[in-house]
């Protein structure tokens, strides 16, 4: 499985080298864990606070947001499934959604999506959480139900994690 992870990371680097649309710009995580392309007219919070070995970087444009979460100090005997269950299905997650087992570039992953209505407006969120073997990453988007999903898909495909 480790070979599949490293192969996925290599493919990731090659894909990002050739796939740099002009309407997107590269963001390099100042903590050195990932790179991603985001729409050049979006903004992100330059202040990154690390809380209990976890942090997030949010990219946003109005009511649309894509966030990358990184958890880099995992406990001994780490159980990825239990971790995801708590993140995606636990009451403290702030939402109720179901997780679906999948892979992300050869790495174990879970996805989730949900739709809800607030003040008469429809909102949607999708996300994927994956485990590199020593870090957990999550990329998720949130916005109105008419959010152009191709923006999130491009950002997700452009996400390059560091070993």
N, CA and C of each residue as an Amber inpcrd file, in Angstrom:
protein
   489
   0.8170000  -1.1830000   0.0000000   0.0000000   0.0000000   0.0000000
   0.8710000   1.2610000   0.0000000   2.0340000   1.2260000   0.6260000
   2.9210000   2.3820000   0.6550000   3.3730000   2.7530000  -0.7480000
   3.6100000   1.7480000  -1.6000000   4.0080000   2.0190000  -2.9850000
   2.8910000   2.7570000  -3.7120000   1.6460000   2.3940000  -3.4620000
   0.5140000   3.0720000  -4.1040000   0.4460000   4.5270000  -3.6640000
   0.7210000   4.7910000  -2.3950000   0.7210000   6.1740000  -1.8910000
   1.7910000   6.9960000  -2.5840000   3.0140000   6.4560000  -2.6540000
   4.1120000   7.1900000  -3.2870000   3.8470000   7.3780000  -4.7740000
   3.2660000   6.3720000  -5.4290000   2.9260000   6.5040000  -6.8340000
   1.8760000   7.6040000  -7.0210000   0.8880000   7.6430000  -6.1310000
  -0.1390000   8.6840000  -6.1820000   0.4570000  10.0730000  -6.0220000
   1.4270000  10.2110000  -5.1230000   2.0890000  11.5010000  -4.9250000
   2.8870000  11.9050000  -6.1610000   3.5460000  10.9350000  -6.8020000
   4.3070000  11.2190000  -8.0160000   3.3790000  11.6540000  -9.1420000
   2.2820000  10.9390000  -9.3380000   1.3020000  11.3060000 -10.3610000
   0.7640000  12.6990000 -10.0750000   0.5400000  12.9940000  -8.8040000
   0.0490000  14.2930000  -8.3660000   0.9920000  15.4060000  -8.8300000
   2.2790000  15.2330000  -8.6130000   3.2620000  16.2410000  -9.0150000
   3.2810000  16.4270000 -10.5250000   3.2410000  15.3390000 -11.2690000
   3.2590000  15.4230000 -12.7320000   1.9970000  16.1280000 -13.2300000
   0.8470000  15.7640000 -12.6970000  -0.4220000  16.3650000 -13.1100000
  -0.4100000  17.8700000 -12.8490000   0.0830000  18.2840000 -11.6890000
   0.1030000  19.7060000 -11.3600000   1.0610000  20.4950000 -12.2450000
   2.1420000  19.8750000 -12.6720000   3.1150000  20.5540000 -13.5300000
   2.4810000  20.9370000 -14.8590000   1.6670000  20.0400000 -15.4220000
   1.0700000  20.2800000 -16.7330000  -0.3150000  20.9120000 -16.6780000
  -0.9240000  20.9920000 -15.5150000  -2.3040000  21.4470000 -15.4070000
  -2.3900000  22.7180000 -14.5710000  -2.0180000  23.8630000 -15.1490000
  -2.0260000  25.1280000 -14.4310000  -2.8610000  26.1610000 -15.1850000
  -4.1810000  26.0810000 -15.1030000  -4.9950000  27.0530000 -15.8290000
  -4.7290000  28.4710000 -15.3370000  -4.8260000  29.4250000 -16.2450000
  -4.4840000  30.8070000 -15.9190000  -5.4540000  31.4350000 -14.9240000
  -6.6820000  30.9140000 -14.8110000  -7.6280000  31.5030000 -13.8720000
  -7.4220000  31.0000000 -12.4410000  -6.4540000  30.1270000 -12.2540000
  -6.1090000  29.6170000 -10.9280000  -4.6600000  29.9910000 -10.6040000
  -4.3890000  30.1990000  -9.3330000  -3.0240000  30.4900000  -8.8840000
  -2.6370000  29.4840000  -7.8130000  -1.3360000  29.2830000  -7.6750000
  -0.8200000  28.2830000  -6.7310000  -0.6990000  28.8620000  -5.3280000
  -1.1310000  28.0730000  -4.3680000  -0.9490000  28.3870000  -2.9530000
  -0.0050000  27.3450000  -2.3880000   1.0310000  27.8060000  -1.6900000
   1.9500000  26.9010000  -0.9920000   1.7220000  27.0720000   0.5020000
   1.3720000  25.9840000   1.1370000   1.1490000  25.9720000   2.5800000
   2.4470000  26.4010000   3.2770000   2.4230000  27.4790000   4.0700000
   3.6530000  27.9240000   4.7310000   4.2250000  26.9030000   5.7150000
   3.4110000  25.9220000   6.1240000   3.9230000  24.8750000   7.0080000
   4.4930000  23.7030000   6.2170000   4.4320000  23.7740000   4.8900000
   5.0850000  22.7930000   4.0350000   4.3700000  21.4710000   3.8460000
   3.0630000  21.4110000   4.0990000   2.3480000  20.1440000   3.9720000
   1.6120000  19.9560000   2.6520000   1.2670000  21.0430000   1.9500000
   0.5340000  20.8770000   0.6940000   0.6610000  22.1040000  -0.1960000
   0.2900000  21.9010000  -1.4540000   0.1240000  22.9660000  -2.4360000
  -1.2230000  22.7370000  -3.1090000  -1.8440000  23.8270000  -3.5590000
  -3.1340000  23.7230000  -4.2190000  -3.3040000  24.9310000  -5.1370000
  -4.0580000  24.7440000  -6.2080000  -4.4260000  25.8590000  -7.0720000
  -5.8280000  26.3000000  -6.7000000  -6.0210000  27.6190000  -6.5530000
  -7.3260000  28.1640000  -6.2080000  -7.6550000  29.2980000  -7.1810000
  -8.9470000  29.6450000  -7.3560000  -9.3130000  30.7180000  -8.2880000
  -8.6320000  32.0270000  -7.9000000  -8.0120000  32.6910000  -8.8700000
  -7.2110000  33.8690000  -8.5600000  -8.0310000  35.0300000  -8.0070000
  -9.3430000  35.0320000  -8.2150000 -10.1540000  36.1120000  -7.6540000
 -10.6980000  35.7800000  -6.2620000 -10.3300000  34.6260000  -5.7130000
 -10.7190000  34.2610000  -4.3610000  -9.6740000  34.7760000  -3.3730000
 -10.0290000  34.7620000  -2.1050000  -9.1140000  35.1760000  -1.0360000
  -8.9060000  34.0130000  -0.0780000  -7.8410000  34.1000000   0.7100000
  -7.6270000  33.1200000   1.7760000  -7.0630000  33.8440000   2.9880000
  -7.2720000  33.2570000   4.1370000  -6.7830000  33.8280000   5.3820000
  -5.3030000  33.5000000   5.5210000  -4.4860000  34.5330000   5.5580000
  -3.0260000  34.3330000   5.6300000  -2.5580000  33.8790000   7.0150000
  -3.3750000  34.0900000   8.0210000  -3.0180000  33.6650000   9.3730000
  -3.4380000  32.2150000   9.5700000  -2.4750000  31.3830000   9.9040000
  -2.7530000  29.9670000  10.1330000  -2.4720000  29.6580000  11.5960000
  -3.5010000  29.2240000  12.2890000  -3.3430000  28.8750000  13.7000000
  -3.3160000  27.3580000  13.8260000  -2.2790000  26.8590000  14.4640000
  -2.1770000  25.4220000  14.7080000  -2.7710000  25.1640000  16.0890000
  -3.7670000  24.2820000  16.1340000  -4.4380000  23.9510000  17.3720000
  -4.3940000  22.4430000  17.5550000  -3.6540000  21.9910000  18.5410000
  -3.5480000  20.5630000  18.8400000  -3.1140000  19.7660000  17.6060000
  -2.0900000  20.2840000  16.9070000  -1.4990000  19.6390000  15.7270000
  -2.4450000  19.5750000  14.5360000  -3.4420000  20.4470000  14.5020000
  -4.3740000  20.5310000  13.3820000  -4.4530000  21.9890000  12.9410000
  -4.6740000  22.1910000  11.6530000  -4.9190000  23.5310000  11.1610000
  -5.7010000  23.4410000   9.8660000  -6.2340000  24.5760000   9.4360000
  -7.0210000  24.6270000   8.2100000  -6.6880000  25.8990000   7.4580000
  -6.7800000  25.8280000   6.1410000  -6.6420000  26.9900000   5.2800000
  -7.9150000  27.0720000   4.4580000  -8.6050000  28.2210000   4.5360000
  -9.8610000  28.3950000   3.8030000  -9.6700000  29.3780000   2.6590000
 -10.2000000  29.0020000   1.5150000 -10.2070000  29.8410000   0.3230000
 -11.6630000  30.1970000   0.0840000 -11.9500000  31.4900000  -0.1520000
 -13.3540000  31.8260000  -0.2900000 -13.6150000  32.9830000  -1.2280000
 -14.8350000  32.9710000  -1.7300000 -15.3610000  34.0270000  -2.5930000
 -16.8250000  34.1850000  -2.2340000 -17.1280000  35.2140000  -1.4950000
 -18.5140000  35.4170000  -1.0670000 -18.9850000  34.2810000  -0.1930000
 -20.0800000  33.6310000  -0.5770000 -20.6330000  32.5480000   0.2340000
 -20.0650000  31.1850000  -0.1370000 -19.0820000  31.1630000  -1.0210000
 -18.4620000  29.9010000  -1.4440000 -17.1310000  29.7420000  -0.7230000
 -16.8600000  28.5020000  -0.2620000 -15.6250000  28.2750000   0.4670000
 -15.1010000  26.8730000   0.2140000 -13.7950000  26.7640000   0.0310000
 -13.1120000  25.4750000  -0.0260000 -12.0540000  25.5110000   1.0720000
 -12.0440000  24.5000000   1.9060000 -11.1090000  24.4600000   3.0350000
 -10.2760000  23.1940000   2.9800000  -8.9810000  23.3450000   3.2600000
  -8.0690000  22.2040000   3.3780000  -7.6720000  22.1100000   4.8480000
  -7.9360000  20.9530000   5.4520000  -7.5840000  20.6880000   6.8410000
  -6.4060000  19.7220000   6.8640000  -5.4880000  19.9280000   7.8020000
  -4.3460000  19.0270000   7.9560000  -4.2180000  18.6610000   9.4290000
  -4.0790000  17.3690000   9.7080000  -3.8180000  16.8720000  11.0600000
  -2.5040000  16.1060000  10.9670000  -1.4580000  16.6270000  11.6000000
  -0.1350000  16.0530000  11.3740000   0.5020000  15.3750000  12.5770000
  -0.1570000  15.3090000  13.6950000   0.4040000  14.5770000  14.8210000
  -0.6550000  13.6040000  15.3170000  -0.5710000  12.3840000  14.8080000
  -1.5840000  11.3830000  15.1030000  -1.1700000  10.5200000  16.2900000
  -2.1390000  10.0420000  17.0620000  -1.8130000   9.2050000  18.2240000
  -1.2860000   7.8350000  17.8010000  -0.6110000   7.1820000  18.7260000
  -0.1890000   5.8010000  18.4710000  -1.4370000   4.9490000  18.2830000
  -1.3000000   3.8590000  17.5330000  -2.4160000   2.9580000  17.2320000
  -3.5880000   3.7350000  16.6220000  -3.2500000   4.6360000  15.7080000
  -4.2380000   5.4800000  15.0320000  -5.2110000   4.6280000  14.2300000
  -6.5040000   4.8700000  14.3990000  -7.5410000   4.1640000  13.6550000
  -8.2360000   5.1660000  12.7400000  -7.9070000   5.1090000  11.4460000
  -8.4100000   6.0780000  10.4810000  -9.9370000   6.0690000  10.4010000
 -10.5440000   4.8910000  10.3760000 -12.0070000   4.8070000  10.2660000
 -12.6900000   5.4950000  11.4470000 -12.2160000   5.2490000  12.6580000
 -12.8020000   5.8870000  13.8340000 -12.6170000   7.4070000  13.7900000
 -11.4520000   7.8310000  13.3340000 -11.1680000   9.2610000  13.1950000
 -12.1880000   9.9030000  12.2580000 -12.4020000   9.2830000  11.0820000
 -13.3280000   9.8310000  10.0920000 -14.7490000   9.8150000  10.6290000
 -15.1270000   8.7340000  11.2820000 -16.4840000   8.6290000  11.8400000
 -16.7540000   9.8110000  12.7750000 -15.7850000  10.1390000  13.5970000
 -15.9400000  11.2740000  14.5150000 -16.0210000  12.5870000  13.7350000
 -15.1650000  12.7680000  12.7240000 -15.1430000  13.9950000  11.9360000
 -16.4050000  14.1850000  11.0990000 -16.8820000  13.1200000  10.4690000
 -17.9930000  13.2170000   9.5350000 -19.3540000  12.9210000  10.1430000
 -19.4150000  12.0610000  11.1400000 -20.7110000  11.6180000  11.6400000
 -20.9600000  11.9510000  13.1020000 -19.9590000  12.4380000  13.7890000
 -20.1300000  12.7250000  15.2010000 -20.9090000  14.0030000  15.4390000
 -21.5830000  14.0960000  16.5880000 -22.3640000  15.2910000  16.8940000
 -21.5030000  16.5510000  16.9510000 -20.2270000  16.4180000  17.2960000
 -19.3610000  17.5960000  17.3740000 -18.9400000  18.0910000  15.9920000
 -19.2220000  17.3200000  14.9390000 -18.8660000  17.7630000  13.5950000
 -19.7690000  18.9030000  13.1340000 -20.8900000  19.0970000  13.8120000
 -21.7980000  20.1730000  13.4670000 -22.7700000  19.8320000  12.3520000
 -22.6110000  18.6580000  11.7500000 -23.4940000  18.2200000  10.6680000
 -23.7940000  16.7470000  10.8600000 -24.7810000  16.3000000  10.1720000
 -25.0550000  14.8710000  10.1530000 -24.9250000  14.4270000   8.7030000
 -23.9630000  13.5880000   8.4420000 -23.7620000  13.0810000   7.0870000
 -23.2330000  11.6590000   7.1810000 -23.3140000  10.9490000   6.0900000
 -22.8140000   9.5810000   6.0610000 -21.4890000   9.5390000   5.3160000
 -20.5750000   8.7580000   5.8400000 -19.2840000   8.6240000   5.1790000
 -19.3230000   7.4330000   4.2360000 -18.5750000   7.5560000   3.1430000
 -18.4790000   6.4830000   2.1620000 -17.0080000   6.1630000   1.9500000
 -16.6630000   4.8960000   2.0670000 -15.2800000   4.4690000   1.8980000
 -14.8810000   4.5900000   0.4260000 -13.6840000   5.1190000   0.1870000
 -13.1640000   5.2930000  -1.1640000 -11.6390000   5.3460000  -1.0860000
 -10.9990000   5.7980000  -2.1470000  -9.5590000   6.0570000  -2.1390000
  -9.3250000   7.4170000  -2.7620000  -8.1860000   7.9930000  -2.4530000
  -7.7630000   9.2610000  -3.0450000  -6.3150000   9.0890000  -3.4570000
  -6.0910000   8.9410000  -4.7530000  -4.7510000   8.7160000  -5.3090000
  -4.0470000   7.5340000  -4.6520000  -4.7850000   6.4650000  -4.4640000
  -4.2220000   5.2470000  -3.9100000  -4.1590000   5.2090000  -2.4000000
  -4.5940000   6.2910000  -1.7410000  -4.5650000   6.3470000  -0.2780000
  -5.9620000   6.0700000   0.2660000  -6.0540000   5.4660000   1.4520000
  -7.3650000   5.2290000   2.0510000  -8.0860000   6.5570000   2.2620000
  -9.3780000   6.5790000   1.9490000 -10.1360000   7.8220000   2.0470000
 -11.6060000   7.5310000   2.3180000 -12.2930000   8.5570000   2.7560000
 -13.7400000   8.5410000   2.9320000 -14.2690000   9.8540000   2.3730000
 -15.4550000   9.7880000   1.7740000 -16.0880000  11.0030000   1.2670000
 -17.4200000  11.2010000   1.9760000 -17.9390000  12.4110000   1.8670000
 -19.2510000  12.7160000   2.4200000 -19.8110000  13.9100000   1.6640000
 -21.1330000  14.0010000   1.6560000 -21.7940000  15.1780000   1.1250000
 -23.1300000  15.3490000   1.8320000 -23.5820000  16.5740000   1.8660000
 -24.8670000  16.8400000   2.4820000 -25.4660000  18.1110000   1.8990000
 -26.7710000  18.2110000   1.9980000 -27.5380000  19.3450000   1.5140000
 -28.4410000  19.7800000   2.6530000 -28.5620000  21.0850000   2.8600000
 -29.5030000  21.5540000   3.8710000 -30.0560000  22.9130000   3.4690000
 -31.1370000  23.3090000   4.1370000 -31.8020000  24.5790000   3.8560000
 -31.7200000  25.4380000   5.1110000 -31.3040000  26.6960000   4.9140000
 -31.2210000  27.6420000   6.0120000 -31.7920000  28.9760000   5.5380000
 -32.7190000  29.5090000   6.2690000 -33.3780000  30.7760000   5.9120000
 -33.9080000  30.7620000   4.4800000 -34.4170000  29.6080000   4.0490000
 -34.9830000  29.4880000   2.7210000 -33.9840000  29.2940000   1.6020000
 -32.6840000  29.2780000   1.9220000 -31.6400000  29.0780000   0.9180000
 -31.0820000  27.6680000   1.0110000 -30.8020000  27.0550000  -0.1440000
 -30.2280000  25.7120000  -0.1720000 -28.7080000  25.8070000  -0.1710000
 -28.0790000  25.0010000   0.6900000 -26.6290000  24.9260000   0.7750000
 -26.1880000  23.4860000   0.5980000 -24.9760000  23.3240000   0.1170000
 -24.4400000  21.9860000  -0.0950000 -22.9770000  21.9760000   0.3240000
 -22.5130000  20.8240000   0.7280000 -21.1040000  20.6440000   1.0470000
 -20.6880000  19.2430000   0.6350000 -19.4780000  19.1430000   0.1490000
 -18.8740000  17.8510000  -0.1770000 -17.4630000  17.8610000   0.3790000
 -16.9550000  16.6790000   0.6500000 -15.5900000  16.6150000   1.1400000
 -15.0230000  15.2230000   1.0380000 -13.7120000  15.1760000   1.1300000
 -13.0010000  13.8960000   1.1560000 -11.8920000  14.0330000   2.1870000
 -11.7080000  12.9690000   2.9450000 -10.6660000  12.9310000   3.9580000
  -9.8050000  11.7130000   3.6500000  -8.4800000  11.8950000   3.6360000
  -7.5960000  10.7910000   3.2860000  -6.3920000  10.7480000   4.2120000
  -5.7780000   9.5680000   4.2530000  -4.7020000   9.2610000   5.1900000
  -3.4510000   8.8840000   4.4090000  -2.3760000   9.6590000   4.6030000
  -1.1350000   9.4100000   3.8730000  -0.2460000   8.3870000   4.5610000
  -0.5840000   8.0000000   5.7620000   0.2500000   7.0820000   6.5350000
   0.8480000   7.7660000   7.7440000   0.9900000   9.1100000   7.6670000
   1.4680000   9.8480000   8.8350000   0.7010000  11.1600000   9.0480000
  -0.1590000  11.5300000   8.0890000  -0.9710000  12.7340000   8.2200000
  -2.3670000  12.4410000   7.6700000  -3.3280000  13.2090000   8.1660000
  -4.6810000  13.1470000   7.6420000  -4.9730000  14.4940000   6.9860000
  -5.5110000  14.4390000   5.7820000  -5.9040000  15.6360000   5.0490000
  -7.3940000  15.5660000   4.7730000  -8.0040000  16.7320000   4.7390000
  -9.4030000  16.8100000   4.3480000  -9.5540000  18.0360000   3.4550000
 -10.2340000  17.8760000   2.3370000 -10.5750000  19.0120000   1.5060000
 -12.0910000  18.9870000   1.3630000 -12.7090000  20.1360000   1.6200000
 -14.1590000  20.2070000   1.6140000 -14.6010000  21.5530000   1.0580000
 -15.7640000  21.5660000   0.4350000 -16.3280000  22.8350000  -0.0070000
 -17.7030000  23.0330000   0.6010000 -18.0550000  24.2940000   0.7070000
 -19.3430000  24.6770000   1.2570000 -19.8330000  25.8860000   0.4800000
 -21.1040000  25.8940000   0.1290000 -21.6690000  27.0530000  -0.5480000
 -23.0950000  26.8080000  -0.9530000 -23.6630000  27.7830000  -1.6640000
 -25.0220000  27.6110000  -2.1720000 -25.0990000  26.3620000  -3.0420000
 -26.2990000  25.7750000  -3.1300000 -26.4310000  24.5180000  -3.8740000
 -26.0800000  24.6700000  -5.3490000 -26.0350000  25.9030000  -5.8590000
 -25.6340000  26.1070000  -7.2560000 -24.1350000  26.3880000  -7.3940000
 -23.3810000  26.1090000  -6.3370000 -21.9180000  26.2860000  -6.3580000
 -21.3480000  25.5240000  -7.5540000 -20.5190000  26.1790000  -8.3670000
 -19.9500000  25.4680000  -9.5290000 -18.9840000  24.3730000  -9.0630000
 -19.4780000  23.1590000  -9.0690000 -18.7190000  22.0370000  -8.5390000
 -17.3780000  21.8310000  -9.2550000 -17.2720000  22.2690000 -10.5090000
 -16.0100000  22.0910000 -11.2320000 -14.8670000  22.8700000 -10.5810000
 -15.1730000  23.9590000  -9.8620000 -14.1180000  24.6870000  -9.1410000
 -13.5550000  23.7890000  -8.0430000 -14.4480000  23.1830000  -7.2540000
 -13.9880000  22.2840000  -6.1970000 -13.2360000  21.0970000  -6.7740000
 -13.7670000  20.5060000  -7.8360000 -13.1030000  19.3470000  -8.4400000
 -11.7010000  19.7170000  -8.9170000 -11.5550000  20.8960000  -9.5140000
 -10.2250000  21.3180000  -9.9670000  -9.2910000  21.5100000  -8.7680000
  -9.7940000  22.1510000  -7.7270000  -8.9650000  22.3560000  -6.5390000
  -8.5740000  21.0120000  -5.9250000  -9.5250000  20.0960000  -5.8400000
  -9.2430000  18.7720000  -5.2750000  -8.1790000  18.0480000  -6.1050000
  -8.3210000  18.1010000  -7.4360000  -7.3520000  17.4400000  -8.3070000
  -5.9800000  18.0980000  -8.2360000  -5.9550000  19.3970000  -7.9570000
  -4.6630000  20.1020000  -7.9120000  -3.9460000  19.9560000  -6.5640000
  -4.6570000  19.4550000  -5.5520000  -4.0690000  19.3230000  -4.2120000
  -2.8770000  18.3720000  -4.2560000  -1.7180000  18.8800000  -3.8820000
  -0.5160000  18.0620000  -3.8370000  -0.0260000  18.0490000  -2.3870000
   0.0290000  16.8620000  -1.8030000   0.4700000  16.7400000  -0.4210000
   1.9410000  16.3510000  -0.3780000   2.5720000  16.7580000   0.6940000
   3.9990000  16.4460000   0.9010000   4.1170000  15.2000000   1.7650000
   5.0710000  14.3460000   1.4130000   5.2590000  13.1200000   2.2240000
   5.7920000  13.4510000   3.6120000
